[in-house]
Amino acid sequence: MAHTITDANFQTEVMESDKVVMLDFWASWCGPCVALGPTVEAIATDYEGKAIVGKVNVDENPDVSVKFGIRNIPTILFIKNGEVVDKQVGNVPRSVLEQTLQKHM
């Protein structure tokens, strides 16, 4: 299951992680976000213990969203050692997300 990332736990869950983090910025009213949700959850299950897969609700966590300049959703950020190393905007196939995640592991 994907981690719920909030403004409150962002620093410890993401920035201080020793694993690559795949972070899905989404909202419940966003059709493409909802469509991408099961893919993100499946990746979270398959990469448990190897990577952190998290979801940030942009409506409930404006600080994290503003910090990264999220203007379009869904946006997936790949963060390693506290730095954004890759970005994917829009609903994309699982294979694209997995390939990018594996590239940074």
C-alpha positions in Angstrom: 0.0 0.0 0.0 1.2 3.5 -0.9 2.3 5.7 2.0 0.1 8.7 2.8 2.5 11.6 2.6 1.5 14.9 4.3 3.0 18.3 5.0 3.6 17.0 8.6 5.5 13.7 7.7 7.1 14.8 4.4 10.6 15.5 5.9 11.0 12.1 7.6 9.2 10.0 5.1 10.6 11.5 1.9 13.6 13.8 2.4 15.3 11.6 5.0 14.6 8.3 3.2 17.5 6.1 2.3 15.5 4.7 -0.6 14.2 6.2 -3.8 10.8 7.7 -3.3 8.1 7.8 -6.0 5.6 10.5 -5.0 2.2 10.8 -6.6 0.6 14.2 -6.3 -3.2 13.8 -6.8 -6.7 15.0 -5.9 -10.0 13.1 -5.5 -11.7 15.3 -8.1 -9.0 14.6 -10.7 -10.2 11.9 -13.2 -6.7 11.0 -14.5 -5.4 10.9 -10.8 -8.1 8.5 -9.8 -7.4 6.3 -12.9 -3.7 6.2 -12.0 -4.4 5.3 -8.4 -4.5 1.5 -8.8 -1.2 1.6 -10.8 0.5 3.5 -8.0 -0.9 1.1 -5.4 0.3 -1.9 -7.4 3.8 -0.5 -7.7 3.8 0.2 -4.0 3.0 -3.4 -3.3 5.6 -4.8 -5.7 8.4 -2.5 -4.5 7.7 -2.8 -0.8 11.0 -2.7 1.0 12.9 -1.6 -2.1 11.5 1.9 -2.6 9.0 4.2 -1.0 5.9 4.8 -2.9 3.7 7.7 -1.6 0.7 9.7 -2.4 0.2 13.4 -1.6 -3.3 14.8 -1.8 -2.6 18.4 -3.1 -5.8 19.8 -1.6 -4.9 18.6 1.9 -1.1 19.2 1.7 -0.5 22.6 0.1 3.0 23.1 1.6 4.6 20.1 -0.2 2.7 20.9 -3.4 3.9 24.5 -3.4 7.5 23.5 -2.5 7.8 21.5 -5.7 5.7 23.8 -7.9 3.1 21.2 -8.7 0.7 22.9 -11.2 -0.7 19.9 -13.0 -1.9 16.6 -11.6 -1.3 13.8 -11.6 2.4 14.5 -11.2 4.9 11.8 -10.1 8.2 13.0 -8.6 11.1 10.6 -8.1 13.2 11.7 -5.2 16.6 10.3 -4.2 18.7 11.6 -1.3 16.4 14.5 -0.9 16.7 15.6 -4.6 14.2 15.4 -7.4 15.8 13.1 -10.0 12.9 12.6 -12.4 9.4 13.8 -13.0 6.4 12.4 -14.9 3.2 14.5 -15.6 -0.1 12.9 -16.5 -1.5 9.4 -16.4 1.1 7.1 -17.9 1.4 3.3 -18.3 2.8 1.3 -15.4 5.8 0.3 -17.4 6.9 3.9 -17.7 6.7 4.5 -14.0 8.5 1.2 -13.2 11.3 1.9 -15.7 11.9 5.3 -14.2 11.8 4.0 -10.7 14.2 1.2 -11.5 16.6 3.6 -13.2 17.1 5.5 -9.9 17.2 2.5 -7.5 
